[in-house]
Amino acid sequence: MSELRFRLVVGTLPVVLEGEDGKETHYEIREMMASARDKYLDQLGDRMKVDSAGKMSGIRKFDGLQASLLCQCLFDAEGHLVPKEVIQKWPAGVVSGLFDEAQKLNKLSTTKEEAGDETKKA
């Protein structure tokens, strides 16, 4: 059996948002530390509907769902986390696109392929 080898380097993804005035603002999506990711997953679990058999059957509350991930891994140019209140004021398409990328970077995607599973490629 071969050994597992990982690099303890935080993954990052640069982001540029262009305002209506053409001014660019720079951000960075950063991979979360394990404790922050666990906290996010706990928050996500609190939003889920559970049926009488204890199985997840949907989402109970959508308000701020995507921003709740981004406010834990999206940093401004000064290295500060972007507040949820700021993210919630951005267009839905922008927030959805950032959310999708943050899910991929933090291995939170819903499919194995999106999460980086290479076994389907042959």
Secondary structure, DSSP 8 states (H G I E B T S, - for coil): -----------EEEEEEE-TTS-EEEEEEE---HHHHHHHHHHHHHTEEE-TTS-EEEES--TTHHHHHHTTTEEETTS-B--HHHHTTS-HHHHHHHHHHHHHHTT--SSTTTTT-GGG--
